[in-house]
Amino acid sequence: MKKLLIAALMLFGITTVSLAQTAAPAKAKTTKAKTTTTTTAAGPTKKDGTPDMRYKANKDAGKKAAGPTKKDGTPDMRYKSNNKDAGKKATPAKKAA
């Protein structure tokens, strides 16, 4: 009887260890930080405040660049017409004589 009990416990132990090694690892949840955007939509907005792009009024609003654009449609910031701070130059501090 002792031998049967010991054999059953060993079989149970080996089975448990082998199943523990083949189990899929737990997936870690990644949370994205919500970003707040201050956009004024011409049309309806979603619950989070971003423009709902299913509407034509939101697709046309503010998507045109003043100057050249890149292949993906975003403004090319190498040009003055697209850069907001292009005309503003920082004035150096004057030395006191």
N, C-alpha and C positions, 0 to 999 in steps of 0.2 A: 504494500500500500504506500509506503514511504517513497519507493522508487517511482511509482505512478504520479504521485503529487509533485515530486521534484521535477520529473520530466514535463508535466503540464505547466509548471511555473517557468521553466526554462523556455519552453515553446512560446508561452505568452510574452516573456521578456524579449526574446529575439524578434517576435512579430511586432511588438510595440516599437522597438528601436528602429527596425527597418521601415516602418510606416512613417516614423517621425522624420527620417532623412529624406523621404521622397515627397513630403508635403510641400506645396507651393509657398514661397515666402510671402509674408504679409505685405500688402501694398501700402506704402506711405501716402497719406493724403497731402497734396500740395495745395496750399491756399494762395490765391492771388490777391494782392492788395488792390483794393478798389481805388481807382484814380478818379479824381474829381476834375471834370472839364467844364469850362465856362464857355459853352457855345450857345449862340442864339440861333435857334432853328427857325427857318421860315415856315415850316409845317409842323405836323405832330411830332411828339417826342415819345421815347420809350419810358418805362418806369424809372430807369436810372438817370434820366435827364438827357441822354444822348439823342441826337436826331434819328428818327426812324427812316432809314434809307429806302423803304418800300415806296415812299411818296416822291413824286417828281419835284415838288417844291424843295425838298431837302437835298435831292441829288444835284440840283442846279446851284444851290446857294453856296457861295464862297469857294468853289472848287477851281476857279480859273486863276492862274498865276499871272502876275503882271509882266513877267518876262519869260525866258526860255524854261522848258521843263525837261526832266529826265525821262528815260524810257518808261518808267513806271507811273508817270504823270505827276509826280511831286515837283515843286519848284526847285530849280537848280540854284542853290545858294551861293554859287560862285559869281553870280551877276548882281550888280547894284540894284537893278529893278526889283529883284526878289528879296533882297536883304533889307530888313527894316532899319538896321543901324549902319547902313553903308555910308550915308552922308555925314554921320556924326563922328567927329574925331575927338579923342580925349586931348584936352589942352594940358601941356606940361606945366607943372608948378613953377612959378617965377621965383628966381633966387633974390633974396633981399640983399641989397648992396651995402 
